[in-house]
Amino acid sequence: MMMFVVISVMRPRVIVNCAMSPDGKIAGTDRRQLRISSLEDMDRVRRMRSGCQAILVGAGTILADDPHLSVKGMPYESQPLRVVLDPRGKVPETSLVLDQRARTLMVTNEECVRQYPGAETARLGKGKIDLPALLRLLEERGVSTLLVEGGGETIFSFFQAGMVDLYSVYVGDYIIGGREAPSPVDGDGFRPGEHVPLRLVSVERLGGGVHLTYEVVKDG
Ligand SMILES: NC(=O)c1ccc[n+]([C@@H]2O[C@H](COP(=O)([O-])OP(=O)(O)OC[C@H]3O[C@@H](n4cnc5c(N)ncnc54)[C@H](OP(=O)(O)O)[C@@H]3O)[C@@H](O)[C@H]2O)c1
């Protein structure tokens, strides 16, 4: 009789967190950052960031919003690692994510030769970034929880790779509108039969909006 041994590869737990309008937009049609979170939600996000060892966004978010991706009031040594998916090296040297508030890991593809001042670079994958390889690298660095904060293309690529464990979304209190406005999960979308099943685990009113947490339902 043949015996199969299933080896489960450890990887960090992946939490996606974002804020959207009640009509499902994370920014306006100009893709500029909008304040969707209430003060109460901003406090929740600060606590959530503090509990993670790494925070990740895509190059599009850096170009649109220029975030620090750091936790206010936290010393340098305790700050989560900032991780940016920049396959083709588009992120400017002056971006705030490259400042000295926290460590930064820039992730490019193998073809890219770009260097970033003051940041470490990992080159993973041909064309697209190899997300399983990135998670293995983060695991080796002691990251047990990775927070993916956007934008829609990046969140889609994590869902597509089957690597999201928890989906946390704050739904604000005004309509943004616009067919070109980004949503939490953009990319090419999923075809019928490929949709990602979720299980609602909590609902919390925070200021004028509501925070929803879903677990991703895995096969088996
Ligand atoms: N409300 C919120 O919570 C929130 C949070 C964050 C962002 N946002 C908004 O989201 C918008 C930006 O979203 P976005 O979808 O345009 O940008 P994004 O997801 O931040 O970045 C997309 C880029 O990241 C790279 N990328 C992502 N996944 C990759 C993978 N698996 N392999 C290789 N490269 C990968 C690609 O870079 P290349 O193009 O170089 O290939 C891709 O074009 C902005 O409007 C921002 O304000 C809102």
The ligand as an SDF file (V2000), in Angstrom:
LIG
                    3D

 48 52  0  0  0  0  0  0  0  0999 V2000
   -8.4870   52.5520    1.5790 N   0  0  0  0  0  0  0  0  0  0  0  0
   -7.4740   51.7320    1.8080 C   0  0  0  0  0  0  0  0  0  0  0  0
   -7.4800   50.9670    2.7870 O   0  0  0  0  0  0  0  0  0  0  0  0
   -6.3100   51.7210    0.8740 C   0  0  0  0  0  0  0  0  0  0  0  0
   -5.1100   51.0720    1.2700 C   0  0  0  0  0  0  0  0  0  0  0  0
   -4.0440   51.0520    0.3690 C   0  0  0  0  0  0  0  0  0  0  0  0
   -4.1840   51.6400   -0.8960 C   0  0  0  0  0  0  0  0  0  0  0  0
   -5.3370   52.2680   -1.2170 N   0  0  0  0  0  0  0  0  0  0  0  0
   -5.5000   52.8640   -2.5640 C   0  0  0  0  0  0  0  0  0  0  0  0
   -5.2250   51.8640   -3.5180 O   0  0  0  0  0  0  0  0  0  0  0  0
   -4.7540   52.4820   -4.7230 C   0  0  0  0  0  0  0  0  0  0  0  0
   -3.5040   51.7640   -5.1640 C   0  0  0  0  0  0  0  0  0  0  0  0
   -3.8690   50.4420   -5.4750 O   0  0  0  0  0  0  0  0  0  0  0  0
   -3.2610   49.7040   -6.7350 P   0  0  0  0  0  0  0  0  0  0  0  0
   -4.0160   48.4500   -6.9060 O   0  0  0  0  0  0  0  0  0  0  0  0
   -3.1830   50.6750   -7.8470 O   0  0  0  0  0  0  0  0  0  0  0  0
   -1.7480   49.4700   -6.2880 O   0  0  0  0  0  0  0  0  0  0  0  0
   -1.0110   48.4510   -5.3210 P   0  0  0  0  0  0  0  0  0  0  0  0
   -1.7530   47.1910   -5.1410 O   0  0  0  0  0  0  0  0  0  0  0  0
   -0.5620   49.1970   -4.1080 O   0  0  0  0  0  0  0  0  0  0  0  0
    0.3020   48.1910   -6.1910 O   0  0  0  0  0  0  0  0  0  0  0  0
    0.1530   47.5060   -7.4030 C   0  0  0  0  0  0  0  0  0  0  0  0
    1.5050   47.2130   -7.9640 C   0  0  0  0  0  0  0  0  0  0  0  0
    2.2660   46.4240   -7.0620 O   0  0  0  0  0  0  0  0  0  0  0  0
    2.9810   45.4680   -7.7860 C   0  0  0  0  0  0  0  0  0  0  0  0
    2.4680   44.1430   -7.4250 N   0  0  0  0  0  0  0  0  0  0  0  0
    1.4110   43.8030   -6.6650 C   0  0  0  0  0  0  0  0  0  0  0  0
    1.3230   42.4600   -6.5460 N   0  0  0  0  0  0  0  0  0  0  0  0
    2.3350   41.9490   -7.2490 C   0  0  0  0  0  0  0  0  0  0  0  0
    2.7940   40.6330   -7.5090 C   0  0  0  0  0  0  0  0  0  0  0  0
    2.2080   39.5360   -6.9960 N   0  0  0  0  0  0  0  0  0  0  0  0
    3.8600   40.4860   -8.3020 N   0  0  0  0  0  0  0  0  0  0  0  0
    4.4760   41.5570   -8.8190 C   0  0  0  0  0  0  0  0  0  0  0  0
    4.1020   42.8280   -8.5920 N   0  0  0  0  0  0  0  0  0  0  0  0
    3.0610   43.0120   -7.8030 C   0  0  0  0  0  0  0  0  0  0  0  0
    2.7760   45.7740   -9.2560 C   0  0  0  0  0  0  0  0  0  0  0  0
    3.7540   46.7160   -9.6420 O   0  0  0  0  0  0  0  0  0  0  0  0
    4.1190   47.0190  -11.1880 P   0  0  0  0  0  0  0  0  0  0  0  0
    3.0330   47.9010  -11.6740 O   0  0  0  0  0  0  0  0  0  0  0  0
    5.4380   47.7030  -11.1500 O   0  0  0  0  0  0  0  0  0  0  0  0
    4.1390   45.7010  -11.9090 O   0  0  0  0  0  0  0  0  0  0  0  0
    1.4010   46.3930   -9.2260 C   0  0  0  0  0  0  0  0  0  0  0  0
    1.0990   47.2090  -10.3220 O   0  0  0  0  0  0  0  0  0  0  0  0
   -4.5230   53.9430   -4.3920 C   0  0  0  0  0  0  0  0  0  0  0  0
   -5.6080   54.6740   -4.9030 O   0  0  0  0  0  0  0  0  0  0  0  0
   -4.5340   53.9770   -2.8690 C   0  0  0  0  0  0  0  0  0  0  0  0
   -5.0000   55.2170   -2.3670 O   0  0  0  0  0  0  0  0  0  0  0  0
   -6.3930   52.3270   -0.3630 C   0  0  0  0  0  0  0  0  0  0  0  0
  1  2  1  0
  2  3  2  0
  2  4  1  0
  4  5  1  0
  4 48  2  0
  5  6  2  0
  6  7  1  0
  7  8  2  0
  8  9  1  0
  8 48  1  0
  9 10  1  0
  9 46  1  0
 10 11  1  0
 11 12  1  0
 11 44  1  0
 12 13  1  0
 13 14  1  0
 14 15  2  0
 14 16  1  0
 14 17  1  0
 17 18  1  0
 18 19  2  0
 18 20  1  0
 18 21  1  0
 21 22  1  0
 22 23  1  0
 23 24  1  0
 23 42  1  0
 24 25  1  0
 25 26  1  0
 25 36  1  0
 26 27  1  0
 26 35  1  0
 27 28  2  0
 28 29  1  0
 29 30  1  0
 29 35  2  0
 30 31  1  0
 30 32  2  0
 32 33  1  0
 33 34  2  0
 34 35  1  0
 36 37  1  0
 36 42  1  0
 37 38  1  0
 38 39  2  0
 38 40  1  0
 38 41  1  0
 42 43  1  0
 44 45  1  0
 44 46  1  0
 46 47  1  0
M  CHG  2   8   1  16  -1
M  END
$$$$
